[in-house]
């Protein structure tokens, strides 16, 4: 009788631990890859600062994740972000031509090339929602550079 009782206690313990792990680890805990292709690079100098925003705050201030790559001598630039959690993202690109790690302005207008996901023509500064897309699997997006 005691061995049956201990066996039941052991089974309940193992089952409850497995159940707790299943609850603590959501089924959609997979990560994804985002490939960003930057097109329309007219000036072949400087570095591309490619930032991922996850909300309004990281869209209007410091990006949640940033990669910096040299502007290629020819063609498009391809940047890959890995291990991204599912969610809503927006891409921002700055071509830092003088390596001061910031957007330069001429008056109130940007003086260096830039680009955003989902935006090919500006009618004022874009918002996070205009540039955002849902990442729920591996995805590729294209960002076209603009100059004012």
C-alpha positions in Angstrom: 0.0 0.0 0.0 2.8 2.4 0.9 4.6 1.7 -2.4 1.4 2.6 -4.4 1.0 5.8 -2.4 4.7 6.8 -3.1 4.3 5.9 -6.8 1.2 8.1 -7.0 3.0 11.0 -5.2 6.0 10.6 -7.6 3.7 10.6 -10.7 1.8 13.7 -9.5 5.1 15.5 -8.8 6.6 14.7 -12.2 3.3 15.6 -13.9 3.0 18.9 -12.1 6.6 19.9 -12.8 6.1 19.1 -16.5 2.9 21.0 -16.6 4.5 24.0 -14.9 7.4 24.0 -17.5 4.8 23.9 -20.3 3.0 26.9 -18.9 6.3 28.8 -18.2 7.5 28.2 -21.8 5.0 29.4 -24.3 4.5 27.4 -27.5 5.5 30.4 -29.6 8.9 30.9 -28.0 10.6 30.4 -31.3 12.9 33.1 -32.7 13.0 34.4 -36.2 15.4 35.9 -38.8 14.8 39.3 -40.5 16.7 40.1 -43.6 16.7 43.8 -44.5 17.8 44.8 -48.1 18.7 48.5 -48.4 18.2 49.7 -52.0 18.6 53.0 -53.7 22.0 53.8 -52.3 23.2 56.8 -54.4 26.3 57.8 -52.5 28.9 55.2 -51.9 30.4 56.5 -48.7 29.9 56.2 -45.0 28.1 53.6 -42.9 24.5 52.4 -42.7 23.0 52.4 -39.3 20.1 49.9 -39.5 17.9 50.0 -36.5 14.9 47.9 -35.4 12.2 49.6 -33.4 9.6 47.6 -31.3 7.3 50.5 -30.3 6.9 54.3 -30.5 9.6 54.9 -28.0 12.3 52.9 -29.8 11.2 54.4 -33.1 11.6 58.0 -32.1 14.7 57.6 -29.9 17.3 54.9 -29.7 16.5 51.7 -31.6 15.9 48.5 -29.7 18.6 46.7 -31.9 21.1 48.3 -34.2 23.6 47.0 -36.7 26.2 49.2 -38.4 27.7 48.2 -41.8 29.9 49.8 -44.4 28.1 51.2 -47.5 28.9 48.7 -50.2 30.9 49.8 -53.2 28.1 48.7 -55.6 24.6 47.2 -55.3 22.3 46.9 -52.4 23.2 46.2 -48.8 21.8 43.2 -47.0 21.7 43.1 -43.2 20.4 40.1 -41.2 19.0 40.1 -37.7 18.7 36.8 -36.0 17.1 35.4 -32.8 14.2 37.9 -32.9 11.1 37.2 -30.9 7.7 37.3 -32.7 6.2 40.8 -32.6 5.8 44.1 -34.2 8.9 45.8 -35.7 9.9 48.7 -37.9 13.2 49.3 -39.7 15.0 52.7 -39.7 18.1 53.3 -41.8 20.5 56.2 -41.6 23.5 56.6 -44.0 26.0 58.3 -41.8 28.3 59.9 -44.3 30.7 61.7 -41.9 30.9 59.0 -39.2 29.5 61.2 -36.5 26.9 58.5 -35.5 24.0 60.9 -35.8 21.6 62.3 -38.4 22.8 65.6 -39.7 20.3 68.4 -40.6 20.3 71.4 -42.8 17.8 73.6 -41.0 15.0 71.2 -40.1 15.6 68.9 -43.1 17.8 65.7 -43.0 21.1 66.3 -44.7 22.0 62.6 -45.0 20.2 59.7 -46.8 17.7 57.7 -44.7 14.9 55.1 -45.1 12.1 53.3 -43.4 10.3 50.0 -43.8 6.9 50.4 -45.6 7.7 54.0 -46.6 8.9 55.0 -50.1 7.6 58.6 -50.1 7.4 61.0 -47.2 4.5 63.3 -46.3 6.1 64.4 -43.0 7.9 62.2 -40.5 6.5 58.7 -40.5 5.2 57.0 -37.4 6.0 53.6 -35.9 2.6 52.3 -37.0 3.2 53.4 -40.6 6.5 51.6 -40.7 5.7 48.5 -38.6 5.1 44.9 -39.7 4.5 41.7 -37.9 7.3 39.2 -37.5 5.8 35.8 -37.0 8.3 33.8 -39.0 11.5 34.4 -41.0 10.9 37.5 -43.1 12.6 39.8 -45.7 11.9 43.5 -46.0 13.2 46.1 -48.4 14.1 49.7 -47.4 14.6 52.3 -50.1 16.9 55.2 -49.3 15.7 58.7 -49.6 17.4 62.1 -49.8 15.8 65.5 -49.3 
